[in-house]
Amino acid sequence: MDKPISKFFESLDLPFRNIRWSWGARRDNLLLLRTWDDEYRGRTKTVTVLREPSGYKQSESYGLDERIVHLQALWGGELAGYTVIAMVKDAGAHPREIKTYREDVVFSIKRLSVTAEGAIVAELGELVPVAALKAHALTHRTEAGDGLFPIEDSARSGLSTDSYQQKIPAIRAWLIEVCQAKGTVTYSDVMNRFGLSFYPLRNAMSRLGHDCRNAGEPIITALIVDKETGRCSQGLFDEFHIDDDILERQRCYAHWAGQALEPTQEPPPAVPSSPSNEEDLEQRTARFTQVEVRPQQRAFREAVFRACGGRCVVSGCDVPEALEAAHLLGRSWRQGHNSEADGLLLRRDLHTLYDHELLRVTTDGLAEFDARVADYYREFHGTTLRNETPR
């Protein structure tokens, strides 16, 4: 295996919708799925393309959603379906990792069917050289499945239907009312009120959260909590880097009540956009530390901000509102790693890349970007970090 499977798909003009969670890709009438070698049955020449949805972990839901969309389209026929079968490193791992796969050929899919256990399998046809795939797809058609598509609406992807999208304005309006009452709701409350199953709910929450962030608002989905713990799921941190959901709810209450949060200090004076002296650093530090965070985080943010001279160590950005103090990989505020040596000051988008290991810092103090994002950040690739502290 010479390249990641995402690059293999790209080379066939079938880029993944999302590198982290896509299990296949479609372009026009050509659909290529990734499947696993341990789910291939040589006697029947079939491979599982979808186990029972309930057998997947929540962390796999985005990939599961997209797979259901792909299979529903393939079930209807009139598509040229294919699969590349990958060898898994550890069949018990979640998420699974690919050990290797064949880059020279793919299997054609004759048709989809359902097993007695409820899994969907692909009946495989001939091997097709990848060099001939586009030509083969001009004449190959996967047969339509028997009867209705076997996955119930409750498990279908929110990405495949407008139903959850049409409900987003009503969900938002309802949550604003909850804000004004300074309350919370549970996941089941939202599902029952708006007739959503788990996967569309996840998609709706993601969309609502990103709409809030794009509008410069607090993340209103922080009001949706677990019934037992009264806290938000890990997804609030994973997607929006919010690790204090209680504080985020307070920000929501203040924002939608038309009130401002009580400042922790006197508002700093206006500052020029291009600071050049120590007084300017003090003023920008005041702006930076005025952003509401949990108490134990405030000292860490200020220490990192000062240590890095108030500038992103990669891009040089000096706008306090655009900067975040990122914990170095392997260090956590929960374990007391809150000194200036435990962090880097990064522009917000670079912080996200760093947390997802798409931006790395070498032992020589150079910024390196993963190939998946390198084209978008080529101006910073290979640059030397601006602070002098070894990272």
Order of alpha helices (4+ residues) and beta strands (2+ residues): alpha-beta-beta-beta-beta-alpha-beta-beta-beta-beta-alpha-alpha-beta-alpha-alpha-beta-alpha-alpha-alpha-alpha-beta-beta-alpha-beta-beta
